[in-house]
Amino acid sequence: MDPAPPINIFGVPKGDVIPHGLNTPVGSVMALLGLLFIYREIKSS
């Protein structure tokens, strides 16, 4: 199994914007921030 698929969660080809080695950690952080933002929006409504 390939531990790093060519497409990340946001559908951006790997290494397109962020260097290959940083792609996964940055993607994970962005996903967590996105979830946190959505959670806060739901909670405040």
C-alpha positions as CSV (number, residue, x, y, z in Angstrom):
1,M,0.0,0.0,0.0
2,D,1.2,3.5,-0.8
3,P,1.3,5.4,2.5
4,A,1.1,8.7,0.6
5,P,-1.5,8.8,-2.2
6,P,-0.9,11.2,-5.1
7,I,-4.0,13.2,-4.2
8,N,-4.4,14.7,-0.7
9,I,-7.7,15.4,1.1
10,F,-8.3,18.7,-0.7
11,G,-7.9,17.1,-4.1
12,V,-4.7,19.0,-4.8
13,P,-2.0,16.9,-6.6
14,K,0.9,16.2,-4.2
15,G,3.7,18.7,-4.3
16,D,1.7,21.1,-6.4
17,V,1.8,24.0,-3.9
18,I,3.7,22.5,-0.9
19,P,7.0,20.6,-1.2
20,H,6.6,16.9,-1.3
21,G,7.9,16.2,2.2
22,L,5.7,18.8,3.9
23,N,2.5,17.9,2.1
24,T,1.1,15.4,4.6
25,P,1.7,17.3,7.9
26,V,0.5,20.6,6.4
27,G,-2.6,18.9,5.0
28,S,-3.4,17.3,8.3
29,V,-3.1,20.6,10.2
30,M,-5.3,22.3,7.6
31,A,-7.9,19.6,7.9
32,L,-7.9,19.9,11.7
33,L,-8.3,23.7,11.5
34,G,-11.1,23.3,9.0
35,L,-12.9,20.8,11.3
36,L,-12.4,23.1,14.3
37,F,-13.9,26.0,12.3
38,I,-16.9,24.0,11.2
39,Y,-17.4,22.7,14.8
40,R,-17.4,26.3,16.1
41,E,-19.8,27.5,13.5
42,I,-22.3,24.7,14.3
43,K,-21.9,25.2,18.0
44,S,-22.5,29.0,17.8
45,S,-25.6,28.8,15.6
